[in-house]
Amino acid sequence: MATVDESASPLVVPVCFAYDGKFVYSPIDKKPKSVSINELKRVRNIIHNPNVSLVIDEYFENWNKLYYIIIRGRAELIYKGDEYINALRVLSKKYDQYAQMGLEHLGYPVIKITPEKIIPWGDL
C-alpha cells in the first residue's frame, strides 16, 4: 500500500488485506512495532492525506499467467461499530493468523480503502 506524507514523500508497505466486494480492509495487527499505533507512518499519512494506492499481484514462472491489479482510492481508519466488526470477520476468515491473534480485542484500527479506480492487467 502506498501513502504519502505532508511533504509528498511516498511510503510503500506490504499489507495483508481482504476485499468484501465493496471495500478493501487492512488491519493494524499485533506484530511487533517500534512505535505506537498512532505514530505508525502509514497511519499518520492516511490521517494527513487519505489518497492511497494498493497493488495486488501474482507471479508465475509462466509469464502468460502474470497479473496485477492497482487499486487507487481513499483510506480511512475505523475503530468500532458494525463495519469494524465485519472488517475483522472478513480478515479473520481470510487469514487464520488474525483469527488466532484476536484482533477484536486489541482495539487497533482497520484501514478501510474505498476504491475509486481499479486498473487490472494480465491473466485475471
PyMOL CGO cylinders between C-alpha atoms (Angstrom):
from pymol import cmd
from pymol.cgo import CYLINDER

trace = [
    CYLINDER, 0.00, 0.00, 0.00, 1.34, 3.41, -0.92, 0.3, 1, 1, 1, 1, 1, 1,
    CYLINDER, 1.34, 3.41, -0.92, 0.66, 6.55, 1.09, 0.3, 1, 1, 1, 1, 1, 1,
    CYLINDER, 0.66, 6.55, 1.09, 2.25, 10.00, 1.10, 0.3, 1, 1, 1, 1, 1, 1,
    CYLINDER, 2.25, 10.00, 1.10, 3.17, 12.30, 3.95, 0.3, 1, 1, 1, 1, 1, 1,
    CYLINDER, 3.17, 12.30, 3.95, 2.68, 16.04, 4.33, 0.3, 1, 1, 1, 1, 1, 1,
    CYLINDER, 2.68, 16.04, 4.33, 5.86, 16.63, 2.27, 0.3, 1, 1, 1, 1, 1, 1,
    CYLINDER, 5.86, 16.63, 2.27, 4.52, 14.41, -0.55, 0.3, 1, 1, 1, 1, 1, 1,
    CYLINDER, 4.52, 14.41, -0.55, 7.17, 11.82, 0.29, 0.3, 1, 1, 1, 1, 1, 1,
    CYLINDER, 7.17, 11.82, 0.29, 5.86, 8.35, -0.58, 0.3, 1, 1, 1, 1, 1, 1,
    CYLINDER, 5.86, 8.35, -0.58, 5.78, 5.32, 1.68, 0.3, 1, 1, 1, 1, 1, 1,
    CYLINDER, 5.78, 5.32, 1.68, 5.10, 1.83, 0.36, 0.3, 1, 1, 1, 1, 1, 1,
    CYLINDER, 5.10, 1.83, 0.36, 4.45, -1.02, 2.79, 0.3, 1, 1, 1, 1, 1, 1,
    CYLINDER, 4.45, -1.02, 2.79, 3.33, -4.59, 2.16, 0.3, 1, 1, 1, 1, 1, 1,
    CYLINDER, 3.33, -4.59, 2.16, -0.04, -5.29, 3.75, 0.3, 1, 1, 1, 1, 1, 1,
    CYLINDER, -0.04, -5.29, 3.75, -2.41, -8.14, 4.35, 0.3, 1, 1, 1, 1, 1, 1,
    CYLINDER, -2.41, -8.14, 4.35, -5.86, -7.27, 3.08, 0.3, 1, 1, 1, 1, 1, 1,
    CYLINDER, -5.86, -7.27, 3.08, -9.33, -8.61, 2.47, 0.3, 1, 1, 1, 1, 1, 1,
    CYLINDER, -9.33, -8.61, 2.47, -11.94, -7.41, -0.01, 0.3, 1, 1, 1, 1, 1, 1,
    CYLINDER, -11.94, -7.41, -0.01, -15.63, -7.71, 0.85, 0.3, 1, 1, 1, 1, 1, 1,
    CYLINDER, -15.63, -7.71, 0.85, -16.89, -6.87, -2.64, 0.3, 1, 1, 1, 1, 1, 1,
    CYLINDER, -16.89, -6.87, -2.64, -17.05, -3.14, -1.97, 0.3, 1, 1, 1, 1, 1, 1,
    CYLINDER, -17.05, -3.14, -1.97, -14.17, -2.14, 0.33, 0.3, 1, 1, 1, 1, 1, 1,
    CYLINDER, -14.17, -2.14, 0.33, -10.60, -3.28, 0.96, 0.3, 1, 1, 1, 1, 1, 1,
    CYLINDER, -10.60, -3.28, 0.96, -9.65, -3.73, 4.61, 0.3, 1, 1, 1, 1, 1, 1,
    CYLINDER, -9.65, -3.73, 4.61, -6.18, -3.97, 6.11, 0.3, 1, 1, 1, 1, 1, 1,
    CYLINDER, -6.18, -3.97, 6.11, -5.67, -4.24, 9.86, 0.3, 1, 1, 1, 1, 1, 1,
    CYLINDER, -5.67, -4.24, 9.86, -3.11, -2.80, 12.15, 0.3, 1, 1, 1, 1, 1, 1,
    CYLINDER, -3.11, -2.80, 12.15, -2.22, -6.04, 13.87, 0.3, 1, 1, 1, 1, 1, 1,
    CYLINDER, -2.22, -6.04, 13.87, -0.30, -7.35, 16.84, 0.3, 1, 1, 1, 1, 1, 1,
    CYLINDER, -0.30, -7.35, 16.84, 3.04, -7.93, 15.12, 0.3, 1, 1, 1, 1, 1, 1,
    CYLINDER, 3.04, -7.93, 15.12, 5.82, -6.05, 16.97, 0.3, 1, 1, 1, 1, 1, 1,
    CYLINDER, 5.82, -6.05, 16.97, 6.13, -2.35, 16.16, 0.3, 1, 1, 1, 1, 1, 1,
    CYLINDER, 6.13, -2.35, 16.16, 8.84, 0.14, 17.06, 0.3, 1, 1, 1, 1, 1, 1,
    CYLINDER, 8.84, 0.14, 17.06, 6.35, 2.97, 17.68, 0.3, 1, 1, 1, 1, 1, 1,
    CYLINDER, 6.35, 2.97, 17.68, 2.79, 3.31, 18.98, 0.3, 1, 1, 1, 1, 1, 1,
    CYLINDER, 2.79, 3.31, 18.98, -0.12, 2.65, 16.62, 0.3, 1, 1, 1, 1, 1, 1,
    CYLINDER, -0.12, 2.65, 16.62, -0.86, 6.36, 16.14, 0.3, 1, 1, 1, 1, 1, 1,
    CYLINDER, -0.86, 6.36, 16.14, 2.79, 7.04, 15.35, 0.3, 1, 1, 1, 1, 1, 1,
    CYLINDER, 2.79, 7.04, 15.35, 2.96, 4.49, 12.53, 0.3, 1, 1, 1, 1, 1, 1,
    CYLINDER, 2.96, 4.49, 12.53, 3.91, 6.32, 9.36, 0.3, 1, 1, 1, 1, 1, 1,
    CYLINDER, 3.91, 6.32, 9.36, 1.08, 4.81, 7.29, 0.3, 1, 1, 1, 1, 1, 1,
    CYLINDER, 1.08, 4.81, 7.29, -1.48, 5.81, 9.95, 0.3, 1, 1, 1, 1, 1, 1,
    CYLINDER, -1.48, 5.81, 9.95, -0.16, 9.38, 10.11, 0.3, 1, 1, 1, 1, 1, 1,
    CYLINDER, -0.16, 9.38, 10.11, -0.06, 9.58, 6.31, 0.3, 1, 1, 1, 1, 1, 1,
    CYLINDER, -0.06, 9.58, 6.31, -3.68, 8.43, 5.96, 0.3, 1, 1, 1, 1, 1, 1,
    CYLINDER, -3.68, 8.43, 5.96, -4.80, 10.99, 8.53, 0.3, 1, 1, 1, 1, 1, 1,
    CYLINDER, -4.80, 10.99, 8.53, -2.96, 13.71, 6.61, 0.3, 1, 1, 1, 1, 1, 1,
    CYLINDER, -2.96, 13.71, 6.61, -3.82, 12.53, 3.08, 0.3, 1, 1, 1, 1, 1, 1,
    CYLINDER, -3.82, 12.53, 3.08, -6.36, 9.73, 2.56, 0.3, 1, 1, 1, 1, 1, 1,
    CYLINDER, -6.36, 9.73, 2.56, -5.33, 9.04, -1.05, 0.3, 1, 1, 1, 1, 1, 1,
    CYLINDER, -5.33, 9.04, -1.05, -3.73, 5.60, -1.30, 0.3, 1, 1, 1, 1, 1, 1,
    CYLINDER, -3.73, 5.60, -1.30, -2.75, 3.06, -3.89, 0.3, 1, 1, 1, 1, 1, 1,
    CYLINDER, -2.75, 3.06, -3.89, -2.65, -0.71, -3.45, 0.3, 1, 1, 1, 1, 1, 1,
    CYLINDER, -2.65, -0.71, -3.45, -1.01, -3.21, -5.81, 0.3, 1, 1, 1, 1, 1, 1,
    CYLINDER, -1.01, -3.21, -5.81, -2.13, -6.83, -5.78, 0.3, 1, 1, 1, 1, 1, 1,
    CYLINDER, -2.13, -6.83, -5.78, -0.10, -9.16, -7.96, 0.3, 1, 1, 1, 1, 1, 1,
    CYLINDER, -0.10, -9.16, -7.96, 0.64, -12.79, -8.60, 0.3, 1, 1, 1, 1, 1, 1,
    CYLINDER, 0.64, -12.79, -8.60, 3.89, -14.09, -10.01, 0.3, 1, 1, 1, 1, 1, 1,
    CYLINDER, 3.89, -14.09, -10.01, 4.14, -17.19, -12.17, 0.3, 1, 1, 1, 1, 1, 1,
    CYLINDER, 4.14, -17.19, -12.17, 7.15, -18.67, -13.93, 0.3, 1, 1, 1, 1, 1, 1,
    CYLINDER, 7.15, -18.67, -13.93, 4.86, -18.84, -16.95, 0.3, 1, 1, 1, 1, 1, 1,
    CYLINDER, 4.86, -18.84, -16.95, 4.69, -15.13, -17.75, 0.3, 1, 1, 1, 1, 1, 1,
    CYLINDER, 4.69, -15.13, -17.75, 1.50, -15.64, -19.73, 0.3, 1, 1, 1, 1, 1, 1,
    CYLINDER, 1.50, -15.64, -19.73, -0.23, -16.06, -16.34, 0.3, 1, 1, 1, 1, 1, 1,
    CYLINDER, -0.23, -16.06, -16.34, 1.15, -12.90, -14.72, 0.3, 1, 1, 1, 1, 1, 1,
    CYLINDER, 1.15, -12.90, -14.72, -1.36, -10.35, -13.48, 0.3, 1, 1, 1, 1, 1, 1,
    CYLINDER, -1.36, -10.35, -13.48, -1.79, -7.38, -11.23, 0.3, 1, 1, 1, 1, 1, 1,
    CYLINDER, -1.79, -7.38, -11.23, -4.49, -5.05, -10.06, 0.3, 1, 1, 1, 1, 1, 1,
    CYLINDER, -4.49, -5.05, -10.06, -3.86, -1.48, -8.96, 0.3, 1, 1, 1, 1, 1, 1,
    CYLINDER, -3.86, -1.48, -8.96, -6.50, -0.03, -6.67, 0.3, 1, 1, 1, 1, 1, 1,
    CYLINDER, -6.50, -0.03, -6.67, -6.48, 3.71, -6.21, 0.3, 1, 1, 1, 1, 1, 1,
    CYLINDER, -6.48, 3.71, -6.21, -8.79, 5.03, -3.55, 0.3, 1, 1, 1, 1, 1, 1,
    CYLINDER, -8.79, 5.03, -3.55, -9.38, 6.85, -0.31, 0.3, 1, 1, 1, 1, 1, 1,
    CYLINDER, -9.38, 6.85, -0.31, -8.47, 5.38, 3.03, 0.3, 1, 1, 1, 1, 1, 1,
    CYLINDER, -8.47, 5.38, 3.03, -9.85, 5.95, 6.46, 0.3, 1, 1, 1, 1, 1, 1,
    CYLINDER, -9.85, 5.95, 6.46, -9.25, 4.40, 9.85, 0.3, 1, 1, 1, 1, 1, 1,
    CYLINDER, -9.25, 4.40, 9.85, -12.15, 2.62, 11.50, 0.3, 1, 1, 1, 1, 1, 1,
    CYLINDER, -12.15, 2.62, 11.50, -12.07, 1.71, 15.19, 0.3, 1, 1, 1, 1, 1, 1,
    CYLINDER, -12.07, 1.71, 15.19, -15.53, 0.44, 16.12, 0.3, 1, 1, 1, 1, 1, 1,
    CYLINDER, -15.53, 0.44, 16.12, -19.06, -0.30, 15.03, 0.3, 1, 1, 1, 1, 1, 1,
    CYLINDER, -19.06, -0.30, 15.03, -20.69, -2.86, 12.77, 0.3, 1, 1, 1, 1, 1, 1,
    CYLINDER, -20.69, -2.86, 12.77, -18.38, -2.15, 9.84, 0.3, 1, 1, 1, 1, 1, 1,
    CYLINDER, -18.38, -2.15, 9.84, -15.32, -2.60, 12.08, 0.3, 1, 1, 1, 1, 1, 1,
    CYLINDER, -15.32, -2.60, 12.08, -16.63, -5.95, 13.31, 0.3, 1, 1, 1, 1, 1, 1,
    CYLINDER, -16.63, -5.95, 13.31, -17.42, -7.02, 9.73, 0.3, 1, 1, 1, 1, 1, 1,
    CYLINDER, -17.42, -7.02, 9.73, -13.94, -5.99, 8.57, 0.3, 1, 1, 1, 1, 1, 1,
    CYLINDER, -13.94, -5.99, 8.57, -12.32, -8.07, 11.30, 0.3, 1, 1, 1, 1, 1, 1,
    CYLINDER, -12.32, -8.07, 11.30, -14.58, -11.01, 10.41, 0.3, 1, 1, 1, 1, 1, 1,
    CYLINDER, -14.58, -11.01, 10.41, -13.60, -10.80, 6.71, 0.3, 1, 1, 1, 1, 1, 1,
    CYLINDER, -13.60, -10.80, 6.71, -9.90, -10.52, 7.59, 0.3, 1, 1, 1, 1, 1, 1,
    CYLINDER, -9.90, -10.52, 7.59, -10.04, -13.41, 10.10, 0.3, 1, 1, 1, 1, 1, 1,
    CYLINDER, -10.04, -13.41, 10.10, -11.82, -15.59, 7.55, 0.3, 1, 1, 1, 1, 1, 1,
    CYLINDER, -11.82, -15.59, 7.55, -9.04, -14.99, 5.01, 0.3, 1, 1, 1, 1, 1, 1,
    CYLINDER, -9.04, -14.99, 5.01, -6.13, -15.19, 7.47, 0.3, 1, 1, 1, 1, 1, 1,
    CYLINDER, -6.13, -15.19, 7.47, -6.23, -17.81, 10.20, 0.3, 1, 1, 1, 1, 1, 1,
    CYLINDER, -6.23, -17.81, 10.20, -3.40, -15.92, 11.93, 0.3, 1, 1, 1, 1, 1, 1,
    CYLINDER, -3.40, -15.92, 11.93, -5.75, -13.00, 12.52, 0.3, 1, 1, 1, 1, 1, 1,
    CYLINDER, -5.75, -13.00, 12.52, -8.42, -15.28, 13.97, 0.3, 1, 1, 1, 1, 1, 1,
    CYLINDER, -8.42, -15.28, 13.97, -5.81, -16.65, 16.39, 0.3, 1, 1, 1, 1, 1, 1,
    CYLINDER, -5.81, -16.65, 16.39, -4.47, -13.16, 17.16, 0.3, 1, 1, 1, 1, 1, 1,
    CYLINDER, -4.47, -13.16, 17.16, -7.84, -11.96, 18.45, 0.3, 1, 1, 1, 1, 1, 1,
    CYLINDER, -7.84, -11.96, 18.45, -7.88, -8.68, 16.55, 0.3, 1, 1, 1, 1, 1, 1,
    CYLINDER, -7.88, -8.68, 16.55, -11.27, -7.74, 18.01, 0.3, 1, 1, 1, 1, 1, 1,
    CYLINDER, -11.27, -7.74, 18.01, -9.74, -7.49, 21.48, 0.3, 1, 1, 1, 1, 1, 1,
    CYLINDER, -9.74, -7.49, 21.48, -6.79, -5.27, 20.52, 0.3, 1, 1, 1, 1, 1, 1,
    CYLINDER, -6.79, -5.27, 20.52, -8.72, -2.07, 19.79, 0.3, 1, 1, 1, 1, 1, 1,
    CYLINDER, -8.72, -2.07, 19.79, -6.38, -1.31, 16.89, 0.3, 1, 1, 1, 1, 1, 1,
    CYLINDER, -6.38, -1.31, 16.89, -7.77, 0.43, 13.80, 0.3, 1, 1, 1, 1, 1, 1,
    CYLINDER, -7.77, 0.43, 13.80, -8.54, -1.16, 10.48, 0.3, 1, 1, 1, 1, 1, 1,
    CYLINDER, -8.54, -1.16, 10.48, -7.62, 0.70, 7.31, 0.3, 1, 1, 1, 1, 1, 1,
    CYLINDER, -7.62, 0.70, 7.31, -10.65, 0.87, 5.05, 0.3, 1, 1, 1, 1, 1, 1,
    CYLINDER, -10.65, 0.87, 5.05, -9.99, 1.66, 1.40, 0.3, 1, 1, 1, 1, 1, 1,
    CYLINDER, -9.99, 1.66, 1.40, -12.84, 2.82, -0.80, 0.3, 1, 1, 1, 1, 1, 1,
    CYLINDER, -12.84, 2.82, -0.80, -11.73, 2.06, -4.37, 0.3, 1, 1, 1, 1, 1, 1,
    CYLINDER, -11.73, 2.06, -4.37, -12.10, 4.95, -6.79, 0.3, 1, 1, 1, 1, 1, 1,
    CYLINDER, -12.10, 4.95, -6.79, -10.24, 3.41, -9.72, 0.3, 1, 1, 1, 1, 1, 1,
    CYLINDER, -10.24, 3.41, -9.72, -9.30, -0.21, -10.37, 0.3, 1, 1, 1, 1, 1, 1,
    CYLINDER, -9.30, -0.21, -10.37, -6.69, -0.93, -13.04, 0.3, 1, 1, 1, 1, 1, 1,
    CYLINDER, -6.69, -0.93, -13.04, -6.33, -4.61, -13.95, 0.3, 1, 1, 1, 1, 1, 1,
    CYLINDER, -6.33, -4.61, -13.95, -3.63, -6.10, -16.15, 0.3, 1, 1, 1, 1, 1, 1,
    CYLINDER, -3.63, -6.10, -16.15, -2.87, -9.62, -17.29, 0.3, 1, 1, 1, 1, 1, 1,
    CYLINDER, -2.87, -9.62, -17.29, -4.48, -13.01, -16.99, 0.3, 1, 1, 1, 1, 1, 1,
    CYLINDER, -4.48, -13.01, -16.99, -7.09, -12.39, -14.30, 0.3, 1, 1, 1, 1, 1, 1,
]
cmd.load_cgo(trace, "trace")
